[in-house]
Amino acid sequence: MLTGTAGGFAGPLDDLLQEIFGGHRDIIGGDLDQEVTRQAQQARWGFSMQRSDWPLLEGRTRPLKTKEWGDLTVMDPDAGKEPRGRGFLVAERDWLRIDAGDALENAIVTLYAGDDPGVESGWVTVEEITVTSTTGFLALCDSGYEALRKVNLATAGAGPYLVRVHASDRSVDGRKPRFLIQVIPGERTGAELEPPRTTIEDSTGPLLVRTSFAHSDEWARLLQALEGGSDAYDSLTVIDDQAYAGFTADQIKARIGRHDEGRPDSRLVLIADERALASTELPLLAVNSLPDDNNEPFRITLAAAGSLIVNTELANTSLADWGHGAESDGVYREEHY
């Protein structure tokens, strides 16, 4: 057992770190006891206050400065569990973590809650994700679990929310990271929308992930082509889950299951996004999920994708080889069997 001493304290290293940092797992970078972290949260929030007294946020706040640098969370601190995935936005029930980047500066955050105002221009990064509130309470906290304002962002009570995060200067030295976070009530149909899982699918083969849900006829045609096509598609796992609506290639890659050594379970990911389903050729976005390969995503028609699947699984060719064969519009069309 590792031990340490500080200021007259002697004992296990984890206990020492808890003594110093109050159990703040995000600060010390370890995986300390969950109950210690919970106690730190409660000490920060002051649960003697009735949270029902916190008003619902209406519209947009002025820019707010966090008291600590580090990742942001939209959460109910007394519910849910911390997301374990990686990526700019990672969610579980009642908890969204926002990667604040590498800048060691306190972030500047503007909050919005209400009807969808649309994407705001002028930001470097804009991504969105679904967060399900089971308690009807969500607040924005900094890395020390400090609420930026005592307002409730869950303006429609329990249910799904679309959280759209705009960001700039996340990794710029000497600049404060800036965020605009929009929290928009989702459709209330009586059934809660499940948040995306930390791991998108327990599969060791290629994946086809649907991220656009506006073209149901085209999606049905794609599925019919897979079912009636060659055996080349047999190893493909299809993910049709609205929790991944609007996901980018990087967000999908961040949720690929991994071996103990960090290698992804699925090397090849095909994404059926808006552009793919809006075209009769169904030009899927082909993504390499290997962390040490810098291959740019490219598009490949569904008719040609079967050959890509077979050849990459057999390691006959690399995804880079196929990407270099894309035509001027970025789509690979040649079929090989």
Phi and psi in degrees as GROMACS dihedral restraints (atoms count N, CA, C in turn):
[ dihedral_restraints ]
;  ai    aj    ak    al  type     phi  dphi    fc
    3     4     5     6     1   -77.1    20    10
    4     5     6     7     1   138.5    20    10
    6     7     8     9     1  -128.3    20    10
    7     8     9    10     1   163.4    20    10
    9    10    11    12     1  -155.2    20    10
   10    11    12    13     1   163.9    20    10
   12    13    14    15     1  -131.6    20    10
   13    14    15    16     1   147.5    20    10
   15    16    17    18     1  -165.1    20    10
   16    17    18    19     1   125.9    20    10
   18    19    20    21     1    56.4    20    10
   19    20    21    22     1    36.4    20    10
   21    22    23    24     1    87.4    20    10
   22    23    24    25     1    -5.1    20    10
   24    25    26    27     1   -87.1    20    10
   25    26    27    28     1   135.7    20    10
   27    28    29    30     1  -136.9    20    10
   28    29    30    31     1   134.7    20    10
   30    31    32    33     1   164.6    20    10
   31    32    33    34     1  -170.1    20    10
   33    34    35    36     1   -56.5    20    10
   34    35    36    37     1   147.9    20    10
   36    37    38    39     1   -58.9    20    10
   37    38    39    40     1   -41.9    20    10
   39    40    41    42     1   -59.5    20    10
   40    41    42    43     1   -40.4    20    10
   42    43    44    45     1   -65.5    20    10
   43    44    45    46     1   -38.2    20    10
   45    46    47    48     1   -62.9    20    10
   46    47    48    49     1   -45.5    20    10
   48    49    50    51     1   -63.8    20    10
   49    50    51    52     1   -38.4    20    10
   51    52    53    54     1   -63.7    20    10
   52    53    54    55     1   -38.8    20    10
   54    55    56    57     1   -62.9    20    10
   55    56    57    58     1   -39.9    20    10
   57    58    59    60     1   -75.5    20    10
   58    59    60    61     1   -46.2    20    10
   60    61    62    63     1  -105.2    20    10
   61    62    63    64     1     3.4    20    10
   63    64    65    66     1    67.6    20    10
   64    65    66    67     1    24.6    20    10
   66    67    68    69     1    80.2    20    10
   67    68    69    70     1    15.3    20    10
   69    70    71    72     1   -77.6    20    10
   70    71    72    73     1    97.7    20    10
   72    73    74    75     1   -63.2    20    10
   73    74    75    76     1   -35.0    20    10
   75    76    77    78     1   -69.3    20    10
   76    77    78    79     1   -26.2    20    10
   78    79    80    81     1   -80.8    20    10
   79    80    81    82     1   -44.0    20    10
   81    82    83    84     1   -90.5    20    10
   82    83    84    85     1    -8.7    20    10
   84    85    86    87     1    77.3    20    10
   85    86    87    88     1     6.4    20    10
   87    88    89    90     1  -101.1    20    10
   88    89    90    91     1  -171.1    20    10
   90    91    92    93     1  -117.9    20    10
   91    92    93    94     1    71.2    20    10
   93    94    95    96     1   -75.5    20    10
   94    95    96    97     1   172.5    20    10
   96    97    98    99     1   -58.4    20    10
   97    98    99   100     1   133.1    20    10
   99   100   101   102     1   -59.9    20    10
  100   101   102   103     1   -36.9    20    10
  102   103   104   105     1   -67.4    20    10
  103   104   105   106     1   -35.2    20    10
  105   106   107   108     1   -63.5    20    10
  106   107   108   109     1   -44.6    20    10
  108   109   110   111     1   -62.0    20    10
  109   110   111   112     1   -41.1    20    10
  111   112   113   114     1   -61.2    20    10
  112   113   114   115     1   -41.3    20    10
  114   115   116   117     1   -64.8    20    10
  115   116   117   118     1   -38.4    20    10
  117   118   119   120     1   -63.1    20    10
  118   119   120   121     1   -41.5    20    10
  120   121   122   123     1   -59.9    20    10
  121   122   123   124     1   -47.9    20    10
  123   124   125   126     1   -65.3    20    10
  124   125   126   127     1   -36.2    20    10
  126   127   128   129     1   -64.2    20    10
  127   128   129   130     1   -38.5    20    10
  129   130   131   132     1   -66.8    20    10
  130   131   132   133     1   -44.9    20    10
  132   133   134   135     1   -80.7    20    10
  133   134   135   136     1   -28.2    20    10
  135   136   137   138     1    69.0    20    10
  136   137   138   139     1    75.9    20    10
  138   139   140   141     1   -76.9    20    10
  139   140   141   142     1     3.1    20    10
  141   142   143   144     1   -69.0    20    10
  142   143   144   145     1   -21.9    20    10
  144   145   146   147     1   -77.9    20    10
  145   146   147   148     1   135.6    20    10
  147   148   149   150     1   -75.0    20    10
  148   149   150   151     1   116.9    20    10
  150   151   152   153     1   -68.0    20    10
  151   152   153   154     1   -19.1    20    10
  153   154   155   156     1   -64.3    20    10
  154   155   156   157     1   -17.0    20    10
  156   157   158   159     1   -78.5    20    10
  157   158   159   160     1   -14.2    20    10
  159   160   161   162     1   -71.6    20    10
  160   161   162   163     1   126.7    20    10
  162   163   164   165     1   -72.2    20    10
  163   164   165   166     1   155.6    20    10
  165   166   167   168     1   -72.5    20    10
  166   167   168   169     1   137.5    20    10
  168   169   170   171     1   -72.4    20    10
  169   170   171   172     1   130.4    20    10
  171   172   173   174     1  -116.5    20    10
  172   173   174   175     1   110.5    20    10
  174   175   176   177     1    82.6    20    10
  175   176   177   178     1  -138.6    20    10
  177   178   179   180     1  -117.7    20    10
  178   179   180   181     1   141.3    20    10
  180   181   182   183     1   -91.0    20    10
  181   182   183   184     1   168.5    20    10
  183   184   185   186     1   -73.0    20    10
  184   185   186   187     1   165.1    20    10
  186   187   188   189     1   -60.5    20    10
  187   188   189   190     1   132.2    20    10
  189   190   191   192     1  -115.6    20    10
  190   191   192   193     1   139.0    20    10
  192   193   194   195     1  -100.0    20    10
  193   194   195   196     1   128.8    20    10
  195   196   197   198     1   -72.0    20    10
  196   197   198   199     1   154.1    20    10
  198   199   200   201     1   -85.5    20    10
  199   200   201   202     1   -17.9    20    10
  201   202   203   204     1  -136.0    20    10
  202   203   204   205     1   146.1    20    10
  204   205   206   207     1   -81.4    20    10
  205   206   207   208     1   158.5    20    10
  207   208   209   210     1   127.4    20    10
  208   209   210   211     1  -174.3    20    10
  210   211   212   213     1   -63.8    20    10
  211   212   213   214     1   155.0    20    10
  213   214   215   216     1  -107.1    20    10
  214   215   216   217     1   157.2    20    10
  216   217   218   219     1  -137.1    20    10
  217   218   219   220     1   139.5    20    10
  219   220   221   222     1  -108.0    20    10
  220   221   222   223     1   115.4    20    10
  222   223   224   225     1  -159.6    20    10
  223   224   225   226     1   164.2    20    10
  225   226   227   228     1  -104.7    20    10
  226   227   228   229     1   110.6    20    10
  228   229   230   231     1   -67.5    20    10
  229   230   231   232     1    -9.1    20    10
  231   232   233   234     1  -109.7    20    10
  232   233   234   235     1    17.8    20    10
  234   235   236   237     1  -149.2    20    10
  235   236   237   238     1   164.8    20    10
  237   238   239   240     1    73.3    20    10
  238   239   240   241     1  -172.1    20    10
  240   241   242   243     1  -141.1    20    10
  241   242   243   244     1   155.8    20    10
  243   244   245   246     1   -66.0    20    10
  244   245   246   247     1   132.1    20    10
  246   247   248   249     1   -63.7    20    10
  247   248   249   250     1   144.7    20    10
  249   250   251   252     1  -110.2    20    10
  250   251   252   253     1    -2.4    20    10
  252   253   254   255     1   -78.6    20    10
  253   254   255   256     1  -176.4    20    10
  255   256   257   258     1  -122.2    20    10
  256   257   258   259     1   155.6    20    10
  258   259   260   261     1   135.3    20    10
  259   260   261   262     1   171.4    20    10
  261   262   263   264     1   -60.4    20    10
  262   263   264   265     1   -45.7    20    10
  264   265   266   267     1  -124.0    20    10
  265   266   267   268     1   127.4    20    10
  267   268   269   270     1  -135.9    20    10
  268   269   270   271     1   130.7    20    10
  270   271   272   273     1  -131.3    20    10
  271   272   273   274     1   147.7    20    10
  273   274   275   276     1  -129.0    20    10
  274   275   276   277     1  -179.3    20    10
  276   277   278   279     1   -58.7    20    10
  277   278   279   280     1   132.5    20    10
  279   280   281   282     1    65.3    20    10
  280   281   282   283     1    15.6    20    10
  282   283   284   285     1  -157.4    20    10
  283   284   285   286     1   120.0    20    10
  285   286   287   288     1  -121.9    20    10
  286   287   288   289     1   127.6    20    10
  288   289   290   291     1  -104.7    20    10
  289   290   291   292     1   134.4    20    10
  291   292   293   294     1  -115.4    20    10
  292   293   294   295     1   119.2    20    10
  294   295   296   297     1   -71.2    20    10
  295   296   297   298     1   115.2    20    10
  297   298   299   300     1   -84.0    20    10
  298   299   300   301     1    -1.0    20    10
  300   301   302   303     1    89.4    20    10
  301   302   303   304     1  -165.1    20    10
  303   304   305   306     1   -98.5    20    10
  304   305   306   307     1    -9.0    20    10
  306   307   308   309     1   -66.7    20    10
  307   308   309   310     1   129.8    20    10
  309   310   311   312     1   -90.6    20    10
  310   311   312   313     1    53.6    20    10
  312   313   314   315     1  -130.7    20    10
  313   314   315   316     1   148.7    20    10
  315   316   317   318     1   -67.0    20    10
  316   317   318   319     1   133.4    20    10
  318   319   320   321     1   -76.6    20    10
  319   320   321   322     1   155.9    20    10
  321   322   323   324     1  -110.4    20    10
  322   323   324   325     1   122.1    20    10
  324   325   326   327     1  -127.4    20    10
  325   326   327   328     1   133.1    20    10
  327   328   329   330     1  -111.1    20    10
  328   329   330   331     1   132.6    20    10
  330   331   332   333     1  -107.5    20    10
  331   332   333   334     1   147.1    20    10
  333   334   335   336     1  -140.3    20    10
  334   335   336   337     1   139.9    20    10
  336   337   338   339     1  -139.8    20    10
  337   338   339   340     1   136.0    20    10
  339   340   341   342     1   144.1    20    10
  340   341   342   343     1  -158.6    20    10
  342   343   344   345     1   -63.3    20    10
  343   344   345   346     1   155.5    20    10
  345   346   347   348     1   -63.9    20    10
  346   347   348   349     1   115.2    20    10
  348   349   350   351     1   -87.6    20    10
  349   350   351   352     1    -4.1    20    10
  351   352   353   354     1    88.7    20    10
  352   353   354   355     1   170.2    20    10
  354   355   356   357     1   -74.0    20    10
  355   356   357   358     1   137.2    20    10
  357   358   359   360     1   -96.3    20    10
  358   359   360   361     1   134.2    20    10
  360   361   362   363     1   -78.2    20    10
  361   362   363   364     1   165.8    20    10
  363   364   365   366     1    93.8    20    10
  364   365   366   367     1     6.6    20    10
  366   367   368   369     1  -108.3    20    10
  367   368   369   370     1   150.1    20    10
  369   370   371   372     1   -72.7    20    10
  370   371   372   373     1   -43.5    20    10
  372   373   374   375     1  -127.1    20    10
  373   374   375   376     1   134.7    20    10
  375   376   377   378     1  -136.3    20    10
  376   377   378   379     1   117.7    20    10
  378   379   380   381     1  -136.8    20    10
  379   380   381   382     1   157.9    20    10
  381   382   383   384     1  -138.8    20    10
  382   383   384   385     1   157.1    20    10
  384   385   386   387     1  -155.0    20    10
  385   386   387   388     1   156.8    20    10
  387   388   389   390     1   -93.6    20    10
  388   389   390   391     1   131.5    20    10
  390   391   392   393     1  -122.8    20    10
  391   392   393   394     1   127.8    20    10
  393   394   395   396     1   -98.7    20    10
  394   395   396   397     1   123.6    20    10
  396   397   398   399     1   -95.6    20    10
  397   398   399   400     1   122.0    20    10
  399   400   401   402     1   -92.9    20    10
  400   401   402   403     1   -12.8    20    10
  402   403   404   405     1  -112.0    20    10
  403   404   405   406     1   -10.6    20    10
  405   406   407   408     1    76.5    20    10
  406   407   408   409     1    22.9    20    10
  408   409   410   411     1  -140.2    20    10
  409   410   411   412     1   126.8    20    10
  411   412   413   414     1  -142.0    20    10
  412   413   414   415     1   138.0    20    10
  414   415   416   417     1  -139.6    20    10
  415   416   417   418     1   156.7    20    10
  417   418   419   420     1   -93.5    20    10
  418   419   420   421     1   128.2    20    10
  420   421   422   423     1  -123.9    20    10
  421   422   423   424     1   152.7    20    10
  423   424   425   426     1   -86.7    20    10
  424   425   426   427     1  -170.9    20    10
  426   427   428   429     1   -67.3    20    10
  427   428   429   430     1   -16.1    20    10
  429   430   431   432     1   -96.7    20    10
  430   431   432   433     1    16.1    20    10
  432   433   434   435     1    59.5    20    10
  433   434   435   436     1    35.2    20    10
  435   436   437   438     1   -99.1    20    10
  436   437   438   439     1   125.7    20    10
  438   439   440   441     1   -70.9    20    10
  439   440   441   442     1   131.3    20    10
  441   442   443   444     1   -68.8    20    10
  442   443   444   445     1   -37.7    20    10
  444   445   446   447     1  -144.7    20    10
  445   446   447   448     1   146.1    20    10
  447   448   449   450     1   -83.7    20    10
  448   449   450   451     1    72.1    20    10
  450   451   452   453     1  -133.1    20    10
  451   452   453   454     1   150.2    20    10
  453   454   455   456     1   -96.4    20    10
  454   455   456   457     1   123.3    20    10
  456   457   458   459     1   -87.2    20    10
  457   458   459   460     1   -12.6    20    10
  459   460   461   462     1   -83.6    20    10
  460   461   462   463     1    74.6    20    10
  462   463   464   465     1   -71.8    20    10
  463   464   465   466     1   -16.0    20    10
  465   466   467   468     1  -111.9    20    10
  466   467   468   469     1    17.8    20    10
  468   469   470   471     1    78.4    20    10
  469   470   471   472     1  -161.8    20    10
  471   472   473   474     1   -64.1    20    10
  472   473   474   475     1   144.9    20    10
  474   475   476   477     1   139.7    20    10
  475   476   477   478     1  -173.5    20    10
  477   478   479   480     1   -81.0    20    10
  478   479   480   481     1   147.6    20    10
  480   481   482   483     1  -133.4    20    10
  481   482   483   484     1   137.7    20    10
  483   484   485   486     1   -86.5    20    10
  484   485   486   487     1   121.5    20    10
  486   487   488   489     1  -110.8    20    10
  487   488   489   490     1   115.8    20    10
  489   490   491   492     1  -107.6    20    10
  490   491   492   493     1   123.9    20    10
  492   493   494   495     1  -114.9    20    10
  493   494   495   496     1   121.3    20    10
  495   496   497   498     1  -101.3    20    10
  496   497   498   499     1   139.8    20    10
  498   499   500   501     1  -145.5    20    10
  499   500   501   502     1   147.0    20    10
  501   502   503   504     1  -147.4    20    10
  502   503   504   505     1   155.3    20    10
  504   505   506   507     1    61.2    20    10
  505   506   507   508     1    33.5    20    10
  507   508   509   510     1   -71.3    20    10
  508   509   510   511     1   -25.1    20    10
  510   511   512   513     1  -137.7    20    10
  511   512   513   514     1    40.9    20    10
  513   514   515   516     1  -110.2    20    10
  514   515   516   517     1   118.3    20    10
  516   517   518   519     1   -59.4    20    10
  517   518   519   520     1   134.8    20    10
  519   520   521   522     1    78.3    20    10
  520   521   522   523     1     1.9    20    10
  522   523   524   525     1  -116.8    20    10
  523   524   525   526     1   141.6    20    10
  525   526   527   528     1   -80.8    20    10
  526   527   528   529     1   128.7    20    10
  528   529   530   531     1   -59.6    20    10
  529   530   531   532     1   139.2    20    10
  531   532   533   534     1  -119.3    20    10
  532   533   534   535     1   139.4    20    10
  534   535   536   537     1  -137.4    20    10
  535   536   537   538     1   144.5    20    10
  537   538   539   540     1  -121.8    20    10
  538   539   540   541     1   119.6    20    10
  540   541   542   543     1  -115.7    20    10
  541   542   543   544     1   116.3    20    10
  543   544   545   546     1  -105.1    20    10
  544   545   546   547     1   126.9    20    10
  546   547   548   549     1  -114.2    20    10
  547   548   549   550     1   113.3    20    10
  549   550   551   552     1  -122.1    20    10
  550   551   552   553     1   123.4    20    10
  552   553   554   555     1   -58.9    20    10
  553   554   555   556     1   136.0    20    10
  555   556   557   558     1   -86.4    20    10
  556   557   558   559     1  -179.1    20    10
  558   559   560   561     1   -67.2    20    10
  559   560   561   562     1   136.2    20    10
  561   562   563   564     1  -102.9    20    10
  562   563   564   565     1   100.3    20    10
  564   565   566   567     1  -110.3    20    10
  565   566   567   568     1     4.6    20    10
  567   568   569   570     1    95.9    20    10
  568   569   570   571     1   -20.6    20    10
  570   571   572   573     1  -116.1    20    10
  571   572   573   574     1   128.1    20    10
  573   574   575   576     1   -73.5    20    10
  574   575   576   577     1   139.7    20    10
  576   577   578   579     1   -78.4    20    10
  577   578   579   580     1   124.8    20    10
  579   580   581   582     1   -68.7    20    10
  580   581   582   583     1   137.5    20    10
  582   583   584   585     1   -70.0    20    10
  583   584   585   586     1   156.8    20    10
  585   586   587   588     1   -62.3    20    10
  586   587   588   589     1   140.2    20    10
  588   589   590   591     1   -71.2    20    10
  589   590   591   592     1   153.7    20    10
  591   592   593   594     1   -58.6    20    10
  592   593   594   595     1   -43.4    20    10
  594   595   596   597     1  -106.1    20    10
  595   596   597   598     1   124.1    20    10
  597   598   599   600     1   -68.3    20    10
  598   599   600   601     1   -33.7    20    10
  600   601   602   603     1  -165.9    20    10
  601   602   603   604     1   138.1    20    10
  603   604   605   606     1   -83.4    20    10
  604   605   606   607     1    85.3    20    10
  606   607   608   609     1  -144.3    20    10
  607   608   609   610     1   145.2    20    10
  609   610   611   612     1  -107.4    20    10
  610   611   612   613     1     7.4    20    10
  612   613   614   615     1  -118.0    20    10
  613   614   615   616     1  -172.8    20    10
  615   616   617   618     1   -64.9    20    10
  616   617   618   619     1   150.4    20    10
  618   619   620   621     1  -117.6    20    10
  619   620   621   622     1   146.7    20    10
  621   622   623   624     1  -119.6    20    10
  622   623   624   625     1   114.8    20    10
  624   625   626   627     1  -113.6    20    10
  625   626   627   628     1   125.2    20    10
  627   628   629   630     1   -87.4    20    10
  628   629   630   631     1   125.6    20    10
  630   631   632   633     1  -120.5    20    10
  631   632   633   634     1    -2.8    20    10
  633   634   635   636     1  -120.8    20    10
  634   635   636   637     1   133.6    20    10
  636   637   638   639     1  -123.5    20    10
  637   638   639   640     1    23.9    20    10
  639   640   641   642     1   -98.0    20    10
  640   641   642   643     1    -4.5    20    10
  642   643   644   645     1  -129.1    20    10
  643   644   645   646     1    73.3    20    10
  645   646   647   648     1   -65.9    20    10
  646   647   648   649     1   -36.6    20    10
  648   649   650   651     1   -66.5    20    10
  649   650   651   652     1   -42.3    20    10
  651   652   653   654     1   -66.5    20    10
  652   653   654   655     1   -38.1    20    10
  654   655   656   657     1   -64.0    20    10
  655   656   657   658     1   -41.7    20    10
  657   658   659   660     1   -62.3    20    10
  658   659   660   661     1   -38.9    20    10
  660   661   662   663     1   -65.1    20    10
  661   662   663   664     1   -38.5    20    10
  663   664   665   666     1   -62.4    20    10
  664   665   666   667     1   -45.0    20    10
  666   667   668   669     1   -64.2    20    10
  667   668   669   670     1   -39.5    20    10
  669   670   671   672     1   -63.1    20    10
  670   671   672   673     1   -37.6    20    10
  672   673   674   675     1   -66.1    20    10
  673   674   675   676     1   -38.1    20    10
  675   676   677   678     1   -66.3    20    10
  676   677   678   679     1   -44.3    20    10
  678   679   680   681     1   -68.8    20    10
  679   680   681   682     1   -34.2    20    10
  681   682   683   684     1   -98.7    20    10
  682   683   684   685     1     4.6    20    10
  684   685   686   687     1   -87.2    20    10
  685   686   687   688     1  -160.2    20    10
  687   688   689   690     1   -78.1    20    10
  688   689   690   691     1   174.0    20    10
  690   691   692   693     1   -69.0    20    10
  691   692   693   694     1    -9.4    20    10
  693   694   695   696     1   -60.8    20    10
  694   695   696   697     1   -24.9    20    10
  696   697   698   699     1   -90.6    20    10
  697   698   699   700     1    -1.2    20    10
  699   700   701   702     1   -62.5    20    10
  700   701   702   703     1   -32.3    20    10
  702   703   704   705     1   -83.1    20    10
  703   704   705   706     1    -2.7    20    10
  705   706   707   708     1   -80.8    20    10
  706   707   708   709     1   128.4    20    10
  708   709   710   711     1   -98.0    20    10
  709   710   711   712     1   123.1    20    10
  711   712   713   714     1   -96.1    20    10
  712   713   714   715     1   128.7    20    10
  714   715   716   717     1  -112.0    20    10
  715   716   717   718     1   110.4    20    10
  717   718   719   720     1  -120.4    20    10
  718   719   720   721     1    87.0    20    10
  720   721   722   723     1  -141.6    20    10
  721   722   723   724     1   119.7    20    10
  723   724   725   726     1   -65.2    20    10
  724   725   726   727     1   -13.1    20    10
  726   727   728   729     1   -62.2    20    10
  727   728   729   730     1   -19.8    20    10
  729   730   731   732     1  -102.3    20    10
  730   731   732   733     1    16.8    20    10
  732   733   734   735     1   -60.4    20    10
  733   734   735   736     1   128.3    20    10
  735   736   737   738     1    78.8    20    10
  736   737   738   739     1     3.2    20    10
  738   739   740   741     1   -63.7    20    10
  739   740   741   742     1   141.9    20    10
  741   742   743   744     1   -85.4    20    10
  742   743   744   745     1   170.3    20    10
  744   745   746   747     1   -60.3    20    10
  745   746   747   748     1   -40.9    20    10
  747   748   749   750     1   -65.3    20    10
  748   749   750   751     1   -38.2    20    10
  750   751   752   753     1   -65.4    20    10
  751   752   753   754     1   -39.7    20    10
  753   754   755   756     1   -65.0    20    10
  754   755   756   757     1   -46.3    20    10
  756   757   758   759     1   -58.2    20    10
  757   758   759   760     1   -36.4    20    10
  759   760   761   762     1   -67.1    20    10
  760   761   762   763     1   -16.9    20    10
  762   763   764   765     1  -108.1    20    10
  763   764   765   766     1    10.8    20    10
  765   766   767   768     1   -74.5    20    10
  766   767   768   769     1   131.8    20    10
  768   769   770   771     1   -60.7    20    10
  769   770   771   772     1   151.2    20    10
  771   772   773   774     1  -132.8    20    10
  772   773   774   775     1   150.2    20    10
  774   775   776   777     1   -71.9    20    10
  775   776   777   778     1   171.9    20    10
  777   778   779   780     1   -59.0    20    10
  778   779   780   781     1   -33.2    20    10
  780   781   782   783     1   -83.2    20    10
  781   782   783   784     1     3.9    20    10
  783   784   785   786     1    93.7    20    10
  784   785   786   787     1    -0.8    20    10
  786   787   788   789     1   -77.3    20    10
  787   788   789   790     1   139.9    20    10
  789   790   791   792     1   -70.4    20    10
  790   791   792   793     1   145.4    20    10
  792   793   794   795     1   -67.8    20    10
  793   794   795   796     1   -33.5    20    10
  795   796   797   798     1  -120.3    20    10
  796   797   798   799     1   113.0    20    10
  798   799   800   801     1   -76.8    20    10
  799   800   801   802     1   -41.8    20    10
  801   802   803   804     1  -102.5    20    10
  802   803   804   805     1   128.1    20    10
  804   805   806   807     1  -125.7    20    10
  805   806   807   808     1   125.7    20    10
  807   808   809   810     1  -105.8    20    10
  808   809   810   811     1   131.4    20    10
  810   811   812   813     1  -115.7    20    10
  811   812   813   814     1   123.4    20    10
  813   814   815   816     1   -93.9    20    10
  814   815   816   817     1    89.0    20    10
  816   817   818   819     1  -100.4    20    10
  817   818   819   820     1  -169.0    20    10
  819   820   821   822     1   -58.8    20    10
  820   821   822   823     1   -46.3    20    10
  822   823   824   825     1   -65.1    20    10
  823   824   825   826     1   -40.0    20    10
  825   826   827   828     1   -63.2    20    10
  826   827   828   829     1   -45.5    20    10
  828   829   830   831     1   -81.7    20    10
  829   830   831   832     1   -10.9    20    10
  831   832   833   834     1   -88.2    20    10
  832   833   834   835     1    -4.2    20    10
  834   835   836   837     1  -115.5    20    10
  835   836   837   838     1   144.5    20    10
  837   838   839   840     1   -66.3    20    10
  838   839   840   841     1   -23.8    20    10
  840   841   842   843     1   -78.5    20    10
  841   842   843   844     1   -13.9    20    10
  843   844   845   846     1    51.4    20    10
  844   845   846   847     1    62.8    20    10
  846   847   848   849     1   -77.5    20    10
  847   848   849   850     1    93.4    20    10
  849   850   851   852     1   -70.0    20    10
  850   851   852   853     1   149.0    20    10
  852   853   854   855     1   -86.0    20    10
  853   854   855   856     1   118.7    20    10
  855   856   857   858     1   -96.3    20    10
  856   857   858   859     1   125.9    20    10
  858   859   860   861     1  -126.4    20    10
  859   860   861   862     1   133.8    20    10
  861   862   863   864     1   -94.0    20    10
  862   863   864   865     1   120.3    20    10
  864   865   866   867     1   -93.2    20    10
  865   866   867   868     1     2.2    20    10
  867   868   869   870     1   -66.9    20    10
  868   869   870   871     1   129.2    20    10
  870   871   872   873     1   -68.9    20    10
  871   872   873   874     1   -24.7    20    10
  873   874   875   876     1   -97.9    20    10
  874   875   876   877     1     6.4    20    10
  876   877   878   879     1  -107.0    20    10
  877   878   879   880     1   129.4    20    10
  879   880   881   882     1  -101.2    20    10
  880   881   882   883     1    28.1    20    10
  882   883   884   885     1   -64.8    20    10
  883   884   885   886     1   131.6    20    10
  885   886   887   888     1   -74.8    20    10
  886   887   888   889     1   142.3    20    10
  888   889   890   891     1   -59.0    20    10
  889   890   891   892     1   149.9    20    10
  891   892   893   894     1  -142.2    20    10
  892   893   894   895     1   169.7    20    10
  894   895   896   897     1  -105.9    20    10
  895   896   897   898     1   146.0    20    10
  897   898   899   900     1  -141.1    20    10
  898   899   900   901     1   134.9    20    10
  900   901   902   903     1   -65.4    20    10
  901   902   903   904     1   154.1    20    10
  903   904   905   906     1   -59.3    20    10
  904   905   906   907     1   -36.6    20    10
  906   907   908   909     1   -62.8    20    10
  907   908   909   910     1   -33.0    20    10
  909   910   911   912     1   -90.3    20    10
  910   911   912   913     1   -15.3    20    10
  912   913   914   915     1   -66.4    20    10
  913   914   915   916     1   -30.0    20    10
  915   916   917   918     1   -59.6    20    10
  916   917   918   919     1   -43.6    20    10
  918   919   920   921     1   -66.1    20    10
  919   920   921   922     1   -38.2    20    10
  921   922   923   924     1   -59.8    20    10
  922   923   924   925     1   -45.2    20    10
  924   925   926   927     1   -59.4    20    10
  925   926   927   928     1   -48.8    20    10
  927   928   929   930     1   -63.3    20    10
  928   929   930   931     1   -48.1    20    10
  930   931   932   933     1   -70.4    20    10
  931   932   933   934     1   -34.8    20    10
  933   934   935   936     1   -73.2    20    10
  934   935   936   937     1   -34.7    20    10
  936   937   938   939     1   -66.8    20    10
  937   938   939   940     1   -34.3    20    10
  939   940   941   942     1   -83.8    20    10
  940   941   942   943     1    -3.4    20    10
  942   943   944   945     1    61.5    20    10
  943   944   945   946     1    27.7    20    10
  945   946   947   948     1   -72.2    20    10
  946   947   948   949     1   -34.1    20    10
  948   949   950   951     1  -141.6    20    10
  949   950   951   952     1   164.2    20    10
  951   952   953   954     1  -101.5    20    10
  952   953   954   955     1   163.3    20    10
  954   955   956   957     1   -63.8    20    10
  955   956   957   958     1   -30.1    20    10
  957   958   959   960     1   -62.1    20    10
  958   959   960   961     1   -38.6    20    10
  960   961   962   963     1   -58.8    20    10
  961   962   963   964     1   -43.2    20    10
  963   964   965   966     1   -70.1    20    10
  964   965   966   967     1   -40.5    20    10
  966   967   968   969     1   -60.5    20    10
  967   968   969   970     1   -36.7    20    10
  969   970   971   972     1   -67.8    20    10
  970   971   972   973     1   -19.7    20    10
  972   973   974   975     1   -90.1    20    10
  973   974   975   976     1     3.3    20    10
  975   976   977   978     1   -67.4    20    10
  976   977   978   979     1   147.9    20    10
  978   979   980   981     1   -77.6    20    10
  979   980   981   982     1  -178.9    20    10
  981   982   983   984     1   -60.5    20    10
  982   983   984   985     1   -25.8    20    10
  984   985   986   987     1   -87.9    20    10
  985   986   987   988     1     7.8    20    10
  987   988   989   990     1    83.9    20    10
  988   989   990   991     1    10.5    20    10
  990   991   992   993     1  -112.6    20    10
  991   992   993   994     1   132.1    20    10
  993   994   995   996     1   -92.2    20    10
  994   995   996   997     1   129.9    20    10
  996   997   998   999     1  -124.0    20    10
  997   998   999  1000     1   -13.4    20    10
  999  1000  1001  1002     1   -73.1    20    10
 1000  1001  1002  1003     1   134.8    20    10
 1002  1003  1004  1005     1  -102.0    20    10
 1003  1004  1005  1006     1   135.5    20    10
 1005  1006  1007  1008     1  -128.2    20    10
 1006  1007  1008  1009     1   127.1    20    10
